[in-house]
Every structure is written in C-alpha cells, then in structure tokens.
C-alpha cells in the first residue's frame, strides 16, 4: 500500500462520514426545496447539518451558506462582498501568497475597476498586521487573507488582523480550508466577517463546502436561478455531501481534547520528517516554526525539479506533491515561494509532505528515507543531462 502524504490536497473519506451520507444517496433522496414528505426529510437533514456546522465555529445557522467547496467560497465571498460594497469603495487588500482562487478573483475584480493591494510577506510567508492597517484607506471595503497557507502551512495572525479590520469598519474574509482540522475556528474570537471551509480537507466528501457570512454583511449572489440558501447561492443543495461535511467537521472538531492530542501527534510526525530532511545537502525548510500547520512539512531542494522528485517518490510508493494541487499542472514557479524570497533554483525543487489522522510513525520514517534516496537519484539523473537537454556523451 502506498504511503499517502498529500492530505493538504485531499483526505480519504472517513468510514463514519460515508455511513452518515449513505441514507441520503439511497433512501432519502428528496429535493430539500420540495414540500412533500421526501423533500421535508431532506430539508430536515439540511437544517440539522447547518446547525451542526454553525455550532462548531460559534456562528448562527442562518449565517452558514452551503457551497461546492473552497474555490466557490473564495469566489462568492470576494466578488459577492466587493460588489455589494462597491458604492462605498472599490479597494481590496490581500497578500501575495493567497490561494489562486483568491488571486484570480481579485484579478477579475481589477478588470472591472477595483483596486487591489497585494501585501508582501516575510521569508516565512507571514504578513505583518501593521502592513494590513497601513494598507486600509477610506475606500477599502474588504480584506481577504487565508488562515493557513496551503503550500507551506504558515499560519497568519488572523485575530490580530480581524481586530484591525473591525476597528476600521472593513469586512474581513479568511479562507480556513487548510485550518479546519487543526486550528481554533471561533468566528467571534477570530473577529472575521466571513470564513470558508471545505469537506474534503477534513475526511469528508469532495465537492461540498460551507461559507460563514456574518449577519449584517452584504453579499451579492454569484449564482442565479433559485432562492436556495436564503437567496445567497442558487442551486439544489448537495444534501448527502452536506451531511458528510457536518459529520466530518464534528468528528474532527467535536472533541477538543482528542483534537489537541491529534495536533500534538502531528507535530511529532512533522518533526521526525524535518530532522531527516535536514541531513540532505542543498535543501531548506520553507514556512515558519512554530506558526505552521502541525501536519505540514515543506522543503525546497536545489539541483532538481520538484515534479521529477514527486514522480520518483510515487514509483517508490509515496504520494507527495510539489505544492498546491490546484496549480500542479502549471509550469510557473510557486508564487508562494517566490513571494517568500526562496532561492530560484530551490523553488523549482519544492516538496510538500502533509500528514493526516491515518498517518503512522512508520509511514513518515519510511517516507523520509525514500526522499533522501530519491533526491540523490534525481540529482544524479539531472547531472547526466546537458544544459540544452542533450544526453552527455559516454566518457565525457
């Protein structure tokens, strides 16, 4: 069996989550907008799930919008809130290391006359709250900064930024997709006006998410065609997926002591890998300690291509990634590592190993040994190729 170390991309569906979903894929298949018995049963499941999700993050049920996942959350929150406040101002603030779903939505808004400030980050990928305060002006209506980076795992000072935004009267959105299984999510303590979650990052199903929008925050729907989700997101709800989302979040976050113990276990696994990787020449950890997700290990190696390393590991039975799964097909260097000032040669050799609840100590020890073997192998293969891509002649 392969050693799966790509939980930041997606997690395996938990057995208890599948069990909770199955009745709504088979027996209770009604449309929750229908008023007959099957429809009312689906509506009940929808309402119960909404209450469960809201309760886990300190929100009101009416403040939860069910979506198709993190990308839609980012699109709906940014575009919906920016357009809703456009009469007051058209200035947004974000960072240079956000998920592409945020950055591309900002780019779309710029094409429609909005101004966006992209704040720099330090060498660890963290933004300075003071820089956020300095960037906010009289026409600023929205700040969007992710809770934890999906590539290097760096955690942003969300509560401090939230306090700044609240004092300035500016709406604050955070994408908490990567943070959901590991970090505090109380929306009042974080002082956020909107927060996004996705089920498949917490052992739930793909294609379903939840967006918290604080009561009183204006939002223009981005989907047209129905009155679902209090007229904020048209389209028949994915009832089975939503039930799975609620159950996955409950299992991940419902027992604070169990959650804290798992966070501590993940830190131990991460430290074990980092100790092994530190012995490999011409490499460096990317991201910050200790303000990083406990399950994230990100490294940058010189003298190789990250894609070649991931392929070599795959052949050895280790599933890893070079960074965000959403940009894995891109030939562009990581915008996150670039913004952090990582050496250009090492950016090309980035590796991300992310653990989950099912990851065991022997998995990470074996994987770390195989990373060392594969780095040496890939570097050796690369040295046999001439700069122009022509094999080096024998005996040269």
N, C-alpha and C positions, 0 to 999 in steps of 0.2 A: 504494500500500500504506500502511496506517495505521502511525503511529509508536506502538509499544507501550511504554508507560511505566507498567505496572502489574504488574511482576514480583513484588511483595510479595503480590499476590493469587493469582497462579499464573504459572507459567513455561511456555513452549512445550516440548512433548515433544521431546527431543533424538533425532536420527536413529539414533545408535548404541544408545540405550536401546530404541527401538522394535524395532530389529533383534534385540536380545537377548531381547525379550519374545515375539516372533512365534512361535517354535517351541512355546512353552507355551500359546499361544492356538489352535494348529492341530494339531501333531503330538503333542506330549507333554501330553495333556490329562488325565492320570490324577489321581485324588484322592490326595494325599500320605499319607492315612491307610489307603489300601488296600495289601494285601501282595503283590498281583500285580505283574507287570513294569511296566506303565504307572504304577502307583502308586509303585513304588520309584524310577522315573525322576523323578517329580515330587518325591518326598521328597529325592532327591539334590540337586535344584536348590534346594530349600528349605534344606537343610543348608549348601550352598555359599554361598548368599546370607547366611545367618545368620553364618557365619564371616567373610565379607567385611565386613558391617556392623560386627560386633564389632571386627574388626581396625582399622577406620578411626577408632574412637573409644576404643581402648585397653581394650575390655571382653572378657569371655569369651563365647563363643557362647551358653552356657546363660543368660546374663543379658539376652538380646535376646528381646523379645516382638513379634511382628508384629501390627499393628492396621490399622484402616481410615483412620488419619490423626491429625492433631493434636488434633482435638476429642475423639476417643476416648482418645488418650493422656492428655489432661488429666483427663477423667472417671475413667479407670481408675486413674491414679496417685493423684489426690487422694482419691477415695472409697475405693478399694481399700486404700490405706495408712492413711487416717484410721480406717476401721472396724477394720482389723487391729490398730491400737494403741489402740483406744478403752478398753480395760480399764485402761491406764496413764494416759490423759488424753484430754481432748476439746478441746484448744486448738490452733488452727492460726494461722499467720502468713503474710500475703501482702501485696501492695501494691494501691493504688487504681488502678493503671494496667495491670493484667493483662488478658489476652485474656478475652472474655466466657465462653469455655468454662471458664476457671478461676473467674471470679467467680460464675457461675451454679451451678457445682458447690459452691462454698463456701456460697452461699445455701441450696442444698438441704441441705447438712450442718447449717447453722444451724437449719433447720426440724426437724431430728432431734436437737437437743440439743447440738450442738457450738458452741463459741465461736470466732469468727474475728476476729483483729486485722488491720485494713486500714491498712498503714503509708502515710503521706504521702510525696510525692516533692518534689524541688526544682523550680525553674522550667524545668529541662531534662528532667525526667522521670526522674531518677535517685534511688534510695533510698540512704540513709546506712546502711552496715553497722552502725554503732553503734546505730541505731534497731532493727535486727533483734535485736542482742544484748540490748537493753533490753526488747524485747517478749517474749523467751523466758522462760517461767516453769516451774515444777515440773510443770505439767500439759500443757506444749506437746509435741506429738509430731511435728508436720510444719510445715515452712516451704516455701512454693511461690512462687518468683519467676522470671519469664521472663528468659532470657538477653539478648534484644534486643527492644525494643518494636516491634510490628507496624505502628503508625501513624507514629511519629516517629523510629524507628530507634535510640533511645538504648540503649546497652549498659550492662547492670548489672554491678557488681563481683562476679561470681559466685564466683570463687575465694576472695575475702575472706569472703563470706557463707558459703560452704561450710566454711571453716575454723572459723567461729563455731559453725555447727550441729554440726560434728563434735565440737568441744570440749564442747558442751552435751549431746551424745548425742541430738540431734534429727535426724530424717530430713529430707533436703533434696531437693526436686524442682525442676528447671528445664525449661521448655519452650524448646527450642533450635530450633524450627521455622524462624524467620527467620535464625538464625545459621549454619545448616548449610553454606551455600556460602562463608562469609566469615571465620568466626572459629575459633579453636582449640577442639577438642571432646574433648580427652583427659579422660575422666571422673575419672581419679585426680588430675590436676593441678587440675581444677575442684573436686574434693572434693564431688561430687554423689552422691546415692544413687539417683537416677532422672533420666532425661533423655529428652525426646521429640523425634522427627524426623518429617517428612512428605515424601513423594517429590515432590509437585508443586511444591514450592518450590525444587527443585534440578534442574529439567528432567526430572523423572520423571513417572509417571502419577498421576492423581488417585485418591483412594480407598484409599491404602495408606500405612502409616507404621510406625515402629519405636519401641518403648519400651524403654530400658535400665532394668533394675531390678537393683541390686547384689545379689549373692549374700548371703543372710542377712537381706535386707529383706523383712518380711512384707507380703503383698498378698492381699486377698480378691478373687477374680474378680468381675467385674460382668456377665459374660455366662455363661449357664448352658446346658448341653446337650451338652457334649463334653469330651474330655480333651486337645484340641489345645493347643499352646504350653505344654507341661508343666503342664497343667491350670490355666493362669492366664488364658486367653482362649479360650472355646469358639467353635467355628465353623470350617468348612473354610477353609483358608488360600487367599488370592488368589495363587497361585503365579506367574502371569505378572507381576502387579503387584509382587510381592516381588522377583522377578528384576530388574525395572525399577528398583526402589528401590536395590538393591545396585549396579547398573551406574551409575545416576545419581550416587550418592554417590562411587563410585570415580572417575568422570570429573571430578567437582567437586573432590575432595579427595586423590586418589591421587598427584598430583604436586605436592609442596609449593611448588616453585619456580614452576610455572605458576599455582598458586593465588595466590601472593603477587603475581605480576605482574598478574593479573586484578584483585585487590583494589586495587592501585595505579592501574590504569587506571580503575576505577570511581570512585575518589576524584577523579581528574581530571575525569571527566564530571560528577560532582556539583558540583564547584567551579565549573565552567563555567556550569551552570544557576543556581547560587546567585548568582553575580556578576550575571547578567542579571535575576534576580527582585528583587534588592536595589534596582534602579533604579525599580521600580514603587511609586508612592506608597501609603501606608497599608497596609503589609504587614510581616510579620516572619517570620523563620525560627523554626520550632519544633523542639525537640530540641537536642542538645548537639554541639558540635565540640570535640575530635576524637573523643569517645567515642560514635560513632554508626556504624551500618552504612554501609559505603562506597557502597552503591548507593541510599541513601535521601535524598531531598530533600523536606522537608515545610515548608509555608508556610501562613500564615494571613493572609487579606486582609480588610480592613474594607469595608463598604458593598456586600456581595454575598452570595449564597447559594452555598455550595460546589457543590451539585448543579447549579445553573444554569451555573456555570463549567465543570464536567466535561462537561455536555451541549454547551456551546458548543465546547469543545475536540474533542469527539467528532465534531461536524459538520465540523471542520477536519481530521479525520484523526488526532487524537492521543488515545490511550487512556490515561486517568489515573483517579484516584479521589479521594474526599474523605478516605479513611482506610481502616479495616478493611473488607474485602469482606464479612465476616461480619455487619456491622451497617449495611451500606449502605442497607437499606430502613427503618431506624429514623428517627423524627422527633426523637429525643432528641439533644441536643448531645453531642459526643465526651466520654466520661468521662475519656479520657486528657488531652485539652487542658484540661478543667475542673480536673482534679487538679493540673495544672501551673500553674494560675492565669492562663491566657491570657485576654485581654480577651474578654468575652462576644460582642461584635459580630464580632470576628475569628474566634472559634471557628466561627461559622456559615459563614465563608468559607474553611474549611480545604481544602488541596490537597496530595495526596501524589503525587510522581513517583518511581517506582522503576525502576532500570535492570537489565539483565541481560547475559549473555555476548554476545548478538546485537546489543546496542545500540551504535550507532556515534556518532562525534562530530557528524556532520551531523544525526543524529536529535535530539540534545539541543539543538543550536543552533537548529534549526527550531522545536522544541517551545517553547523559551524565548521566542522571538519571538512565537509564537502565543499563549502565555499572556498576554503583555503586551497583545496586540490584544484577546483575549477578555475580559480583566479590564476594559478600558476599555469594551468593548461591553456587557457585562453590567451594569456600574455605570450606564451610560447608560440602558439599558432599565429598570433599577430606579428611577432618578430620575424616570421618566415615570409611575410608578405611585404614586398617592396612598396614604397610610398605611392606609386602610381597604380597599385593594385595588381602588379605582375609578380608571380612567384619568383622568389630568389633562386638563381641558378644553383645547381648542386655544386658544392665545393666552394661557393662564394663566401 
